[in-house]
Structure formats: structure tokens, C-alpha cells
Amino acid sequence: MNTPLKTPKLLLHTCCAHCAAYTVGYWRKQGYQVAALWYNPNIHPFMEHQQRLEAMKSLAQKIDLPMEIAEGYDVIAYFRQVAGHEADRCRYCFQLRLSRTAETARQKGFEAFTTTLLISPHQKHELIVQTGNQVAKETSVEFLYADLRKRYSDSRHITKSMDIYRQQYCGCLYSEWERYASTSKREEKKP
């Protein structure tokens, strides 16, 4: 008697609906049963966090994506990680979020984990990969890698017709400041 092959389960850390849309489809086509994890204590202010979470819930419902939401808003853990390390804050942020994802994957019986951060051309790609591989060694849960950056605009096109909230900066207080400070400086230079 042949035993049916089990579909491997993948836990996908999701940073926002726009990055998730294409990424979920990609991993499903690779043969994975995909579920999402929302854990983003880096997103500030709190209302921005909530808008992105609601957008992710909306996408999950529309594409039939099971979604885990980490309890609470772990803002203190985030600031404890990055305080005093602002120049290297992304490393600490990726470590915090991917560690939680891998640990949740291990606890819930997923074979692997990955992140939607890998689709964004605005993220520190090599650092995400390095962090994912390090976390995989520490947790014994496989980190799946795919360079999806060339599909970033495809992901945004998928969600455009869904009328889903689209953020204007990476998420953290520092990236918000950098984005709007640079806009302000450009406006000051206009004659």
C-alpha cells in the first residue's frame, strides 16, 4: 500500500500584505502548505502596526491563507534589541522576527520557515539570508530562501485591485524618520 506524500508545511513571516501576496503564491507553487505569522514589533507607531495587520488579515482572507498572530505588541523587546545599535538595527530586527518565526514553526510542526522580507528591494537582502540561516542552525528548522526581488512589482499589482492599505516606509521609527526627513529636505531645496 502506498502512503500518500505529506505536503511540507512552511511558516511565512509576513511584514505586510503587499510583500505577502506574490510570496505566498510562489511557495504554494513550490509545493508547500503555507501559513503566515504576523510578528512585527518594529512597526511604529502602533496605529501603523494595526493598519498593516488589518491589511494582512484582509489579504489572508482573500487568498485563503491560515494566519497566526503573535500575541501582544512586543515594542519593548524591539527597542531593547536595537537601542544603542541604531546603525546595525536591521540585523537585530531581523534576528528578533525570524527567531520568533522559526521557534513558532518548530513548536507547531512546520518543516521550514521563511519571510516576505525577501521580496523587497528596499531590505538588506544578504543580511536577511545570513540571519535566516543562523536562526535555522539555532532552531533546527530549515530556512527556505528564494530571491523574489524581481517580482516585487508583481506582488504590488496583485494587491492593488484588492484596495489594501499600502505603507509608505519600512516600518520602524528610524525608517519613518529617514523617509520623511529626506522628503522634507527635498522640499526645503525647492525654489
Buried (B, 14 or more C-beta within 10 A) or exposed (E): EEEEEEEBBBBBBBBBBBBBBBBBBBBBEEEBBBBBBBBBBBBBEEEBBEBBBEBBBBBBEBBEBEBBBBEEBBBEBBBEBBEEEEEEBBBBBBBBBBBBBBBBBBEEEBBBBBBBBBBBEEBBBEBBBEBBBBBBEEBEBBBBBEEBBEBBEBBBEBBEEBEBBBBEBBBBBBBBEEBEEEEEEEEEEEE
